[in-house]
Amino acid sequence: MAAVEKYLKPQVINQIKRLDLRAQFVVKGFLQGLHASPFQGFSVEFSEHRRYTAGDDPKDIDWLVYAKTDKYYVKKFEAETNITGYLAMDLSQSMGYSYRQELTKFDYAICLAAALAYLMVHQQDPVGLVTFDTRLRDCLAPKSKRSQLGTLLSHLARSRPTGETDVAKSLQQLQAMLRHRSLVMLFSDLLTDREPVVQSLHRLRHRGHDVILFHILDEAEVSFPFSGAVEFEDPETHERMEVDASQERQSYQAEVEAFREFYRRECFQSGIDYVPLDTSMQFDKALTKYLVSRRARG
């Protein structure tokens, strides 16, 4: 467990400036943490038996078949159909915010995306990348080659969260690009008008796409650890507002819960996976918990 902790401490991740090396740290630690998990993949099903050969994992031996035949056979798994995945990353300036955590919301999203991209490529599922602010900015075509992870991360390394955002318009542009049933993994703080975003998410689902919404907030945006008179500035519009933080904390936290509950309810009704996260949560544990629950439902 100590090795896993070493790889996944945010301060260690943050010290690594090269994104490809950072991702290797993230993925290696993440996979070490996954070893005891029942997670098999997004779309893996039992296919057939074959004779056990040297080098096969003994855990895959089907003992019921052994009891009948007195011979060792292993279960062979394969992808049902290779589903194409798209990582959709919000580049709005608010994603670059961190109050007291080592990782910004964008850094946190990259950690999640690196692990998910690795898992998809490992399963030979093609995965691509789109980044967006007020519109789609960078598009990387989906591939299942091992080199795709490095290519994908080099794209993210060049990305900077700046400017305003239009999540709904960007999702509409992404939908127009998709030619086949795809898995869209959206990473955003969703700090924009709710209704247009929900409508765009509903349209994606209506077209048969699988959607996972990773709703990422900074720890301070959830817990509101401020007191006294505090001036807040909107990172995208630069509007300023002074509030008595102690007096506003309860109503603010109620608003955040209502904000999350709105998306939770809307996503549930459309069959979209909603994953609320904040940057104080260990992303590997949060992601593993989600993947295991997805596996159990599947």
MARLUM-679247 format. One line per 10 residues: their letters; for each residue x, y, z of N, C-alpha, C, O. Coordinates in steps of 0.02 Angstrom, whole numbers, always signed. Example, Ala and Ser with C-alpha at 12.3 -4.5 7.8 and 13.67 -1.06 7.14 Angstrom:
REM residues 2
as	+660 -284 +390 +615 -225 +390 +660 -165 +390 +712 -166 +423 ~ +642 -112 +354 +684 -53 +357 +645 +2 +394 +670 +57 +402
REM end
This chain:
REM residues 298
maavekylkp	+41 -60 +0 +0 +0 +0 +43 +63 +0 +23 +114 -28 ~ +102 +60 +31 +145 +119 +33 +165 +141 -36 +169 +201 -50 ~ +177 +92 -81 +196 +109 -150 +139 +146 -185 +151 +194 -222 ~ +78 +123 -174 +20 +155 -204 +15 +227 -180 +5 +273 -219 ~ +21 +236 -114 +17 +303 -85 +70 +349 -115 +57 +408 -128 ~ +130 +322 -125 +185 +363 -153 +165 +389 -222 +178 +447 -239 ~ +135 +346 -263 +118 +365 -330 +59 +414 -334 +55 +454 -380 ~ +15 +410 -285 -47 +447 -290 -52 +509 -247 -104 +543 -247 ~ +1 +524 -209 -2 +586 -169 -3 +646 -217 +41 +651 -260 ~ -51 +691 -210 -55 +747 -256 +9 +789 -259 +28 +813 -312
qvinqikrld	+42 +798 -200 +102 +839 -200 +158 +807 -241 +200 +842 -270 ~ +159 +739 -243 +209 +705 -284 +191 +713 -358 +234 +728 -399 ~ +128 +702 -374 +105 +710 -443 +120 +780 -468 +144 +789 -524 ~ +107 +830 -426 +114 +900 -446 +187 +920 -458 +200 +967 -495 ~ +234 +884 -426 +305 +900 -435 +331 +878 -503 +383 +901 -526 ~ +294 +833 -536 +317 +806 -600 +290 +852 -655 +229 +853 -668 ~ +334 +888 -688 +311 +939 -735 +291 +909 -803 +245 +933 -835 ~ +326 +856 -824 +309 +825 -888 +247 +782 -879 +245 +736 -838 ~ +197 +797 -920 +132 +764 -911 +135 +689 -926 +99 +650 -895 ~ +178 +669 -974 +182 +598 -990 +210 +559 -931 +186 +503 -917
lraqfvvkgf	+260 +587 -897 +288 +554 -838 +238 +555 -780 +232 +507 -743 ~ +203 +610 -774 +152 +616 -722 +99 +562 -731 +76 +531 -683 ~ +78 +552 -794 +26 +503 -808 +50 +432 -792 +12 +390 -768 ~ +115 +419 -806 +142 +353 -789 +138 +341 -714 +122 +286 -692 ~ +153 +393 -675 +147 +387 -602 +75 +372 -583 +61 +327 -544 ~ +30 +412 -612 -41 +405 -596 -66 +335 -613 -97 +302 -571 ~ -52 +313 -674 -79 +249 -698 -48 +191 -659 -84 +144 -641 ~ +18 +194 -647 +50 +139 -611 +20 +132 -541 +3 +76 -519 ~ +13 +187 -506 -16 +185 -439 -89 +164 -441 -111 +126 -398 ~ -125 +189 -490 -196 +173 -497 -205 +98 -508 -248 +66 -476
lqglhaspfq	-164 +69 -552 -171 -2 -566 -150 -45 -507 -179 -98 -495 ~ -100 -22 -469 -82 -59 -408 -141 -60 -360 -154 -110 -326 ~ -176 -3 -356 -235 +0 -312 -293 -42 -337 -337 -60 -299 ~ -293 -57 -403 -348 -94 -433 -340 -169 -427 -388 -206 -440 ~ -281 -194 -408 -266 -265 -416 -316 -310 -380 -329 -366 -401 ~ -345 -286 -325 -392 -328 -287 -465 -314 -306 -511 -340 -275 ~ -474 -272 -356 -541 -251 -375 -574 -301 -422 -539 -334 -461 ~ -641 -308 -419 -675 -351 -467 -682 -319 -536 -711 -349 -581 ~ -656 -259 -545 -663 -224 -609 -627 -262 -665 -569 -279 -659 ~ -664 -275 -719 -635 -309 -777 -630 -263 -837 -589 -274 -882
gfsvefsehr	-672 -213 -839 -670 -169 -898 -738 -139 -911 -786 -153 -876 ~ -742 -97 -963 -805 -66 -981 -852 -116 -1015 -912 -115 -1002 ~ -824 -158 -1058 -868 -199 -1099 -839 -269 -1109 -833 -292 -1166 ~ -822 -302 -1055 -791 -368 -1060 -842 -421 -1042 -877 -415 -992 ~ -845 -473 -1082 -890 -528 -1066 -854 -594 -1077 -804 -598 -1114 ~ -880 -647 -1045 -852 -714 -1054 -863 -737 -1126 -918 -731 -1153 ~ -810 -764 -1156 -814 -785 -1225 -812 -861 -1233 -860 -890 -1258 ~ -758 -894 -1211 -751 -965 -1221 -696 -992 -1176 -661 -953 -1143 ~ -688 -1058 -1175 -633 -1089 -1138 -576 -1106 -1186 -587 -1118 -1245 ~ -516 -1108 -1159 -459 -1137 -1196 -414 -1171 -1145 -417 -1158 -1085
rytagddpkd	-372 -1216 -1170 -327 -1254 -1126 -279 -1207 -1091 -253 -1159 -1120 ~ -266 -1222 -1027 -218 -1184 -987 -148 -1195 -1014 -128 -1252 -1027 ~ -111 -1141 -1022 -41 -1146 -1044 +3 -1106 -996 -21 -1062 -961 ~ +67 -1124 -996 +115 -1089 -951 +112 -1014 -964 +112 -991 -1022 ~ +109 -976 -910 +105 -903 -916 +35 -876 -905 +27 -816 -892 ~ -16 -919 -911 -84 -897 -897 -92 -884 -822 -58 -914 -781 ~ -138 -839 -805 -152 -823 -735 -193 -880 -705 -248 -894 -729 ~ -167 -913 -653 -206 -968 -621 -274 -947 -597 -320 -988 -591 ~ -283 -882 -583 -349 -858 -560 -402 -867 -613 -462 -870 -598 ~ -381 -873 -678 -430 -880 -732 -451 -953 -744 -493 -965 -787
idwlvyaktd	-423 -1000 -707 -441 -1070 -716 -515 -1080 -696 -537 -1056 -643 ~ -551 -1115 -737 -621 -1132 -722 -622 -1199 -686 -613 -1252 -716 ~ -632 -1196 -620 -628 -1257 -579 -687 -1304 -590 -682 -1364 -576 ~ -744 -1278 -613 -800 -1321 -629 -784 -1366 -688 -801 -1425 -688 ~ -752 -1337 -738 -731 -1377 -797 -679 -1428 -776 -679 -1485 -800 ~ -632 -1408 -731 -581 -1454 -707 -613 -1514 -671 -593 -1571 -680 ~ -665 -1499 -631 -699 -1553 -594 -731 -1604 -641 -735 -1663 -625 ~ -754 -1580 -699 -787 -1625 -747 -737 -1662 -792 -749 -1720 -809 ~ -682 -1628 -810 -638 -1656 -861 -570 -1677 -835 -532 -1712 -869 ~ -554 -1655 -773 -488 -1668 -744 -432 -1634 -784 -374 -1654 -781
kyyvkkfeae	-451 -1581 -822 -402 -1543 -861 -412 -1469 -845 -466 -1447 -828 ~ -355 -1432 -853 -357 -1360 -837 -378 -1320 -899 -346 -1323 -951 ~ -432 -1283 -891 -453 -1236 -943 -459 -1167 -911 -476 -1160 -852 ~ -445 -1116 -951 -454 -1048 -926 -511 -1016 -964 -526 -1032 -1021 ~ -544 -969 -930 -597 -930 -962 -565 -876 -1006 -519 -841 -984 ~ -588 -871 -1065 -563 -820 -1111 -614 -764 -1114 -674 -776 -1124 ~ -590 -703 -1106 -635 -646 -1109 -620 -605 -1171 -564 -604 -1196 ~ -670 -572 -1196 -659 -527 -1253 -708 -469 -1248 -759 -474 -1214 ~ -693 -416 -1283 -739 -359 -1284 -802 -378 -1323 -798 -411 -1375 ~ -860 -358 -1296 -923 -372 -1331 -919 -342 -1401 -924 -378 -1451
tnitgylamd	-910 -278 -1404 -895 -242 -1466 -852 -185 -1443 -864 -154 -1391 ~ -801 -170 -1481 -756 -116 -1461 -794 -50 -1464 -813 -26 -1517 ~ -804 -20 -1406 -839 +44 -1403 -787 +99 -1407 -734 +95 -1376 ~ -802 +151 -1445 -756 +207 -1454 -768 +258 -1398 -825 +280 -1388 ~ -715 +277 -1364 -721 +325 -1309 -693 +393 -1327 -644 +399 -1364 ~ -725 +445 -1301 -701 +513 -1308 -695 +545 -1239 -744 +547 -1201 ~ -637 +570 -1223 -627 +610 -1163 -641 +682 -1182 -607 +710 -1225 ~ -691 +713 -1151 -710 +782 -1166 -691 +827 -1107 -723 +824 -1055 ~ -640 +868 -1117 -610 +907 -1062 -628 +981 -1067 -617 +1014 -1118 ~ -656 +1006 -1013 -675 +1077 -1006 -612 +1119 -995 -575 +1108 -946
lsqsmgysyr	-600 +1167 -1040 -541 +1211 -1035 -558 +1280 -1008 -517 +1326 -1014 ~ -617 +1289 -979 -635 +1355 -954 -589 +1375 -896 -561 +1332 -861 ~ -581 +1440 -886 -533 +1464 -836 -548 +1440 -766 -503 +1432 -725 ~ -612 +1429 -751 -630 +1407 -684 -601 +1338 -668 -593 +1320 -610 ~ -585 +1299 -720 -555 +1232 -709 -484 +1238 -683 -457 +1189 -657 ~ -452 +1295 -690 -384 +1305 -665 -381 +1326 -592 -328 +1343 -567 ~ -439 +1326 -558 -442 +1350 -489 -423 +1297 -438 -442 +1238 -445 ~ -386 +1318 -388 -375 +1278 -327 -367 +1326 -269 -329 +1374 -274 ~ -401 +1313 -214 -395 +1356 -155 -338 +1334 -111 -294 +1373 -94 ~ -339 +1270 -91 -285 +1247 -47 -264 +1175 -63 -221 +1147 -29
qeltkfdyai	-293 +1146 -115 -273 +1079 -136 -213 +1082 -183 -202 +1133 -216 ~ -174 +1028 -186 -115 +1026 -229 -134 +1028 -303 -99 +1057 -344 ~ -190 +997 -320 -210 +992 -390 -268 +1039 -404 -316 +1044 -365 ~ -264 +1074 -461 -322 +1112 -485 -375 +1063 -510 -363 +1002 -515 ~ -434 +1089 -525 -486 +1046 -553 -464 +1015 -619 -479 +958 -634 ~ -427 +1054 -659 -402 +1029 -723 -350 +974 -713 -351 +923 -747 ~ -304 +984 -665 -254 +932 -649 -290 +868 -627 -272 +813 -649 ~ -340 +876 -586 -378 +819 -560 -412 +782 -618 -412 +721 -620 ~ -441 +820 -665 -474 +790 -723 -424 +752 -765 -439 +698 -791 ~ -362 +778 -772 -311 +744 -811 -292 +678 -778 -281 +628 -813
claaalaylm	-288 +676 -712 -273 +613 -677 -327 +560 -692 -310 +503 -706 ~ -390 +580 -689 -444 +534 -705 -441 +512 -778 -448 +453 -793 ~ -430 +561 -823 -429 +546 -895 -371 +499 -912 -379 +454 -953 ~ -313 +509 -880 -255 +466 -894 -270 +394 -876 -255 +348 -914 ~ -301 +384 -818 -317 +316 -796 -369 +284 -841 -362 +225 -860 ~ -421 +321 -860 -473 +294 -903 -447 +280 -973 -465 +229 -1003 ~ -405 +324 -999 -376 +313 -1066 -333 +250 -1066 -335 +210 -1113 ~ -294 +241 -1013 -252 +182 -1007 -294 +119 -1007 -279 +70 -1042 ~ -348 +120 -967 -391 +61 -962 -424 +44 -1029 -429 -14 -1047 ~ -445 +95 -1066 -477 +83 -1130 -427 +54 -1181 -442 +6 -1216
vhqqdpvglv	-368 +85 -1184 -316 +61 -1231 -295 -11 -1212 -284 -52 -1256 ~ -291 -23 -1147 -272 -90 -1122 -323 -142 -1145 -305 -200 -1157 ~ -386 -122 -1152 -439 -167 -1176 -446 -166 -1252 -490 -199 -1280 ~ -401 -128 -1285 -402 -121 -1358 -465 -84 -1382 -488 -95 -1438 ~ -492 -41 -1338 -547 +3 -1358 -517 +69 -1380 -477 +98 -1343 ~ -535 +94 -1439 -508 +159 -1461 -533 +216 -1416 -590 +217 -1395 ~ -488 +262 -1401 -506 +320 -1361 -476 +382 -1392 -419 +382 -1414 ~ -515 +435 -1393 -493 +499 -1421 -504 +554 -1371 -524 +542 -1314 ~ -490 +615 -1392 -492 +673 -1346 -522 +733 -1382 -505 +746 -1440 ~ -566 +768 -1347 -586 +835 -1370 -579 +883 -1311 -597 +865 -1254
tfdtrlrdcl	-553 +942 -1324 -552 +994 -1273 -596 +1051 -1296 -604 +1062 -1356 ~ -625 +1087 -1248 -672 +1140 -1268 -673 +1195 -1216 -658 +1185 -1158 ~ -693 +1255 -1240 -712 +1310 -1195 -779 +1336 -1221 -831 +1308 -1203 ~ -779 +1389 -1262 -843 +1410 -1292 -860 +1368 -1354 -915 +1371 -1380 ~ -810 +1328 -1377 -821 +1283 -1433 -766 +1229 -1430 -720 +1235 -1390 ~ -771 +1178 -1472 -718 +1128 -1475 -653 +1160 -1498 -652 +1199 -1545 ~ -598 +1143 -1463 -533 +1172 -1479 -486 +1121 -1511 -461 +1131 -1566 ~ -475 +1066 -1476 -426 +1017 -1498 -462 +950 -1505 -498 +930 -1460 ~ -451 +916 -1560 -483 +851 -1571 -429 +800 -1589 -390 +811 -1635 ~ -427 +746 -1553 -380 +691 -1566 -421 +629 -1584 -461 +605 -1543
apkskrsqlg	-412 +604 -1644 -452 +547 -1668 -441 +486 -1624 -385 +473 -1602 ~ -493 +447 -1610 -486 +388 -1568 -442 +334 -1600 -448 +320 -1660 ~ -399 +304 -1559 -357 +248 -1580 -349 +202 -1520 -356 +223 -1463 ~ -334 +139 -1534 -324 +91 -1480 -251 +71 -1473 -235 +26 -1434 ~ -206 +102 -1511 -134 +86 -1506 -107 +108 -1439 -132 +155 -1408 ~ -55 +73 -1415 -24 +90 -1351 +4 +161 -1352 +5 +195 -1301 ~ +27 +183 -1411 +56 +250 -1416 +4 +305 -1407 +22 +364 -1398 ~ -60 +287 -1410 -113 +337 -1405 -111 +374 -1339 -126 +434 -1336 ~ -94 +339 -1285 -93 +371 -1219 -44 +429 -1218 -60 +483 -1194 ~ +17 +418 -1244 +67 +472 -1246 +44 +530 -1290 +54 +588 -1273
tllshlarsr	+14 +514 -1348 -10 +566 -1393 -65 +607 -1359 -65 +669 -1363 ~ -110 +572 -1326 -166 +605 -1292 -140 +652 -1237 -164 +708 -1230 ~ -92 +627 -1199 -66 +668 -1143 -25 +727 -1168 -23 +779 -1135 ~ +8 +719 -1224 +46 +776 -1251 -2 +831 -1273 +14 +890 -1268 ~ -61 +812 -1298 -112 +861 -1315 -135 +898 -1252 -141 +960 -1252 ~ -147 +861 -1198 -169 +892 -1136 -115 +937 -1106 -130 +988 -1075 ~ -52 +917 -1115 +4 +956 -1088 +6 +1026 -1120 +29 +1074 -1089 ~ -18 +1031 -1181 -18 +1096 -1216 -81 +1136 -1201 -86 +1194 -1221 ~ -127 +1106 -1166 -192 +1139 -1152 -188 +1181 -1088 -157 +1160 -1039 ~ -219 +1238 -1090 -222 +1281 -1031 -295 +1303 -1019 -328 +1325 -1066
ptgetdvaks	-320 +1296 -958 -388 +1318 -945 -391 +1394 -942 -368 +1425 -895 ~ -420 +1424 -994 -426 +1497 -999 -493 +1515 -1029 -524 +1475 -1065 ~ -517 +1576 -1014 -577 +1601 -1047 -642 +1574 -1019 -644 +1542 -967 ~ -695 +1588 -1056 -762 +1569 -1036 -778 +1500 -1064 -737 +1468 -1097 ~ -840 +1477 -1050 -859 +1410 -1073 -930 +1409 -1100 -972 +1449 -1080 ~ -941 +1363 -1146 -1009 +1349 -1170 -1012 +1273 -1178 -1001 +1245 -1232 ~ -1029 +1240 -1123 -1029 +1166 -1122 -1081 +1140 -1171 -1067 +1092 -1208 ~ -1140 +1169 -1172 -1195 +1144 -1213 -1177 +1147 -1288 -1185 +1097 -1323 ~ -1151 +1204 -1310 -1132 +1211 -1381 -1077 +1162 -1399 -1078 +1132 -1453 ~ -1029 +1153 -1355 -972 +1108 -1368 -997 +1036 -1373 -972 +998 -1415
lqqlqamlrh	-1044 +1016 -1331 -1072 +949 -1334 -1111 +938 -1399 -1110 +884 -1427 ~ -1145 +991 -1422 -1181 +986 -1487 -1131 +975 -1544 -1144 +936 -1589 ~ -1075 +1011 -1541 -1024 +1003 -1593 -994 +932 -1590 -981 +902 -1642 ~ -983 +907 -1529 -957 +840 -1522 -1006 +788 -1549 -987 +741 -1584 ~ -1070 +797 -1534 -1121 +751 -1558 -1122 +748 -1634 -1130 +695 -1663 ~ -1113 +806 -1667 -1112 +808 -1740 -1053 +770 -1770 -1056 +747 -1827 ~ -999 +763 -1730 -939 +727 -1753 -948 +651 -1749 -917 +615 -1788 ~ -990 +628 -1703 -993 +556 -1688 -1032 +519 -1741 -1091 +532 -1753 ~ -999 +471 -1773 -1030 +432 -1827 -1057 +365 -1802 -1101 +335 -1833 ~ -1031 +341 -1746 -1052 +276 -1719 -1066 +284 -1645 -1048 +334 -1614
rslvmlfsdl	-1099 +233 -1616 -1111 +234 -1544 -1045 +241 -1507 -998 +203 -1519 ~ -1042 +289 -1462 -980 +304 -1427 -991 +312 -1353 -1048 +320 -1329 ~ -937 +311 -1316 -937 +324 -1245 -906 +393 -1235 -847 +404 -1248 ~ -947 +441 -1211 -923 +509 -1199 -911 +519 -1125 -957 +512 -1084 ~ -849 +534 -1107 -831 +546 -1037 -817 +620 -1029 -765 +645 -1052 ~ -862 +656 -997 -859 +728 -991 -830 +748 -923 -852 +724 -871 ~ -779 +792 -925 -747 +817 -864 -757 +892 -860 -730 +929 -901 ~ -797 +915 -812 -813 +986 -808 -837 +1004 -737 -861 +962 -700 ~ -829 +1069 -720 -859 +1093 -657 -931 +1116 -668 -967 +1130 -620 ~ -951 +1121 -732 -1021 +1138 -750 -1043 +1206 -723 -1102 +1216 -708
ltdrepvvqs	-996 +1252 -716 -1013 +1318 -690 -1038 +1362 -747 -1004 +1408 -770 ~ -1098 +1346 -770 -1130 +1380 -825 -1205 +1366 -820 -1227 +1332 -774 ~ -1244 +1392 -867 -1317 +1381 -865 -1332 +1307 -869 -1305 +1271 -911 ~ -1375 +1283 -825 -1388 +1211 -818 -1431 +1183 -875 -1414 +1131 -904 ~ -1486 +1218 -891 -1536 +1189 -937 -1506 +1172 -1006 -1518 +1117 -1030 ~ -1468 +1218 -1038 -1440 +1199 -1104 -1393 +1139 -1100 -1390 +1098 -1146 ~ -1355 +1134 -1044 -1309 +1077 -1035 -1348 +1012 -1032 -1332 +963 -1066 ~ -1401 +1012 -991 -1442 +951 -983 -1475 +931 -1049 -1478 +872 -1066 ~ -1498 +981 -1087 -1529 +966 -1152 -1479 +933 -1199 -1496 +886 -1235 ~ -1417 +958 -1199 -1365 +929 -1242 -1347 +858 -1219 -1336 +814 -1261
lhrlrhrghd	-1345 +847 -1154 -1332 +780 -1128 -1388 +732 -1147 -1375 +675 -1167 ~ -1450 +755 -1142 -1508 +714 -1160 -1504 +694 -1234 -1519 +638 -1253 ~ -1485 +742 -1277 -1480 +728 -1349 -1427 +675 -1364 -1437 +632 -1406 ~ -1371 +680 -1329 -1318 +629 -1337 -1345 +559 -1321 -1334 +512 -1358 ~ -1381 +554 -1266 -1409 +490 -1245 -1462 +466 -1295 -1466 +407 -1312 ~ -1503 +513 -1319 -1556 +496 -1366 -1527 +467 -1430 -1559 +426 -1462 ~ -1468 +489 -1448 -1435 +463 -1508 -1399 +396 -1496 -1367 +369 -1541 ~ -1405 +370 -1435 -1379 +304 -1420 -1309 +302 -1391 -1280 +249 -1383 ~ -1282 +361 -1374 -1215 +363 -1346 -1217 +351 -1271 -1265 +370 -1237 ~ -1165 +320 -1246 -1157 +309 -1174 -1121 +371 -1147 -1072 +393 -1176
vilfhildea	-1145 +398 -1090 -1116 +460 -1064 -1100 +452 -990 -1140 +428 -951 ~ -1039 +473 -972 -1019 +476 -902 -1001 +549 -888 -958 +577 -922 ~ -1032 +578 -839 -1019 +648 -821 -979 +650 -756 -1005 +634 -702 ~ -916 +669 -761 -874 +678 -702 -879 +752 -683 -847 +795 -714 ~ -918 +766 -631 -931 +834 -608 -879 +852 -555 -884 +829 -498 ~ -830 +892 -574 -772 +905 -531 -775 +976 -503 -775 +1025 -540 ~ -777 +980 -437 -775 +1044 -402 -713 +1046 -358 -687 +995 -337 ~ -689 +1107 -344 -635 +1113 -296 -663 +1100 -226 -721 +1112 -212 ~ -620 +1075 -183 -641 +1060 -114 -672 +1122 -81 -721 +1115 -44 ~ -644 +1181 -94 -670 +1242 -62 -738 +1261 -90 -779 +1292 -56
evsfpfsgav	-752 +1243 -153 -816 +1257 -183 -872 +1215 -152 -931 +1232 -158 ~ -853 +1161 -120 -902 +1117 -87 -907 +1134 -12 -962 +1141 +15 ~ -849 +1140 +22 -850 +1148 +95 -855 +1221 +117 -876 +1235 +173 ~ -836 +1269 +73 -840 +1340 +88 -804 +1357 +154 -835 +1378 +202 ~ -737 +1348 +155 -699 +1354 +218 -678 +1427 +233 -623 +1438 +259 ~ -721 +1475 +218 -704 +1545 +227 -741 +1574 +287 -791 +1546 +310 ~ -716 +1629 +313 -749 +1662 +369 -738 +1738 +363 -690 +1761 +332 ~ -784 +1775 +393 -779 +1847 +392 -796 +1875 +323 -824 +1841 +281 ~ -777 +1939 +312 -791 +1972 +248 -740 +1948 +196 -680 +1954 +205 ~ -766 +1919 +142 -723 +1892 +89 -748 +1918 +21 -808 +1920 +8
efedpether	-699 +1938 -21 -716 +1959 -89 -702 +1902 -137 -647 +1875 -140 ~ -753 +1884 -176 -746 +1831 -225 -746 +1861 -295 -780 +1911 -308 ~ -707 +1830 -339 -704 +1853 -409 -720 +1794 -455 -690 +1740 -448 ~ -766 +1804 -502 -782 +1753 -552 -722 +1748 -599 -704 +1798 -631 ~ -690 +1688 -605 -630 +1682 -645 -641 +1693 -720 -594 +1707 -757 ~ -704 +1686 -743 -718 +1693 -814 -745 +1762 -833 -727 +1789 -885 ~ -789 +1790 -790 -817 +1857 -806 -781 +1912 -768 -787 +1971 -785 ~ -742 +1894 -716 -705 +1940 -672 -751 +1986 -631 -728 +2036 -604 ~ -814 +1968 -626 -859 +2004 -581 -839 +1991 -509 -818 +1936 -492 ~ -844 +2043 -466 -825 +2035 -396 -885 +2045 -351 -931 +2083 -366
mevdasqerq	-882 +2010 -295 -936 +2015 -246 -907 +2005 -176 -868 +1959 -165 ~ -926 +2048 -129 -904 +2040 -60 -961 +2013 -18 -1017 +2038 -21 ~ -946 +1961 +21 -997 +1929 +62 -970 +1916 +132 -910 +1913 +143 ~ -1017 +1909 +179 -999 +1886 +246 -1001 +1810 +244 -1054 +1779 +247 ~ -942 +1779 +238 -937 +1707 +226 -970 +1666 +281 -1004 +1616 +267 ~ -960 +1686 +344 -988 +1647 +400 -1064 +1646 +396 -1096 +1595 +410 ~ -1092 +1702 +377 -1165 +1708 +375 -1194 +1671 +314 -1250 +1646 +317 ~ -1155 +1668 +260 -1181 +1638 +198 -1166 +1564 +191 -1192 +1532 +145 ~ -1123 +1536 +236 -1100 +1467 +225 -1158 +1417 +217 -1158 +1377 +170 ~ -1206 +1419 +262 -1259 +1369 +261 -1300 +1372 +198 -1315 +1321 +167
syqaeveafr	-1319 +1434 +178 -1360 +1440 +117 -1318 +1422 +55 -1345 +1395 +7 ~ -1253 +1438 +57 -1209 +1420 +0 -1205 +1344 -8 -1213 +1318 -63 ~ -1193 +1309 +48 -1187 +1237 +45 -1252 +1204 +22 -1251 +1154 -13 ~ -1308 +1233 +42 -1373 +1208 +19 -1380 +1217 -57 -1408 +1174 -91 ~ -1355 +1273 -82 -1356 +1286 -155 -1314 +1236 -193 -1334 +1212 -246 ~ -1255 +1221 -166 -1210 +1173 -199 -1243 +1104 -200 -1240 +1069 -251 ~ -1274 +1084 -146 -1308 +1019 -143 -1365 +1017 -193 -1376 +966 -226 ~ -1402 +1073 -199 -1457 +1076 -247 -1431 +1073 -319 -1461 +1042 -362 ~ -1374 +1105 -330 -1340 +1105 -395 -1322 +1034 -415 -1335 +1013 -471 ~ -1292 +997 -369 -1273 +928 -383 -1335 +883 -390 -1338 +839 -434
efyrrecfqs	-1384 +894 -348 -1445 +853 -350 -1481 +862 -416 -1510 +815 -442 ~ -1481 +923 -443 -1513 +936 -508 -1482 +891 -562 -1517 +859 -600 ~ -1415 +891 -564 -1381 +850 -615 -1390 +775 -601 -1398 +735 -647 ~ -1388 +757 -537 -1397 +687 -519 -1466 +661 -543 -1471 +607 -572 ~ -1517 +701 -532 -1585 +682 -551 -1593 +679 -627 -1620 +631 -654 ~ -1569 +731 -661 -1575 +734 -734 -1536 +678 -768 -1560 +649 -816 ~ -1477 +664 -742 -1437 +611 -771 -1469 +543 -760 -1470 +501 -805 ~ -1495 +532 -701 -1528 +468 -684 -1586 +455 -732 -1595 +399 -756 ~ -1625 +508 -745 -1684 +500 -788 -1665 +483 -860 -1704 +452 -896 ~ -1605 +503 -880 -1583 +490 -949 -1536 +430 -956 -1515 +413 -1011
gidyvpldts	-1520 +398 -900 -1474 +342 -903 -1402 +363 -912 -1361 +327 -941 ~ -1385 +423 -887 -1317 +448 -889 -1285 +436 -821 -1316 +447 -769 ~ -1223 +414 -821 -1187 +404 -757 -1162 +472 -732 -1125 +506 -767 ~ -1183 +490 -672 -1163 +554 -641 -1115 +539 -584 -1132 +503 -537 ~ -1055 +567 -588 -1003 +553 -537 -981 +620 -507 -937 +653 -535 ~ -1010 +640 -449 -990 +702 -416 -924 +693 -378 -917 +647 -339 ~ -876 +737 -390 -810 +733 -360 -788 +801 -336 -810 +853 -362 ~ -744 +801 -286 -709 +863 -271 -635 +847 -260 -617 +790 -247 ~ -593 +898 -265 -520 +887 -269 -489 +865 -203 -429 +851 -201 ~ -528 +860 -149 -501 +832 -87 -507 +756 -87 -476 +723 -45
mqfdkaltky	-546 +728 -133 -556 +655 -136 -498 +623 -173 -475 +649 -224 ~ -473 +567 -147 -421 +530 -183 -451 +504 -247 -496 +462 -247 ~ -426 +530 -303 -459 +515 -366 -457 +441 -382 -504 +415 -414 ~ -404 +405 -361 -400 +334 -377 -455 +295 -341 -486 +250 -370 ~ -467 +312 -277 -519 +278 -239 -588 +294 -267 -631 +250 -273 ~ -598 +358 -284 -663 +379 -311 -677 +345 -377 -732 +322 -390 ~ -625 +341 -420 -634 +311 -486 -644 +235 -480 -687 +207 -515 ~ -606 +203 -437 -614 +131 -427 -684 +115 -402 -716 +67 -425 ~ -708 +154 -354 -776 +143 -327 -828 +150 -383 -874 +109 -387 ~ -820 +200 -425 -867 +209 -480 -864 +150 -529 -916 +123 -548
lvsrrarg	-803 +131 -549 -796 +77 -598 -823 +11 -573 -853 -27 -611 ~ -813 -2 -509 -838 -64 -480 -915 -63 -480 -947 -114 -495 ~ -945 -5 -463 -1018 -1 -462 -1045 -7 -533 -1099 -36 -543 ~ -1010 +21 -582 -1031 +15 -652 -1029 -58 -675 -1074 -82 -709 ~ -975 -91 -654 -967 -162 -671 -1025 -204 -642 -1052 -248 -675 ~ -1042 -188 -579 -1095 -226 -544 -1162 -215 -579 -1203 -261 -584 ~ -1174 -154 -602 -1237 -138 -636 -1240 -171 -705 -1293 -192 -728 ~ -1180 -174 -738 -1178 -198 -807 -1195 -271 -813 -1195 -298 -869
REM end
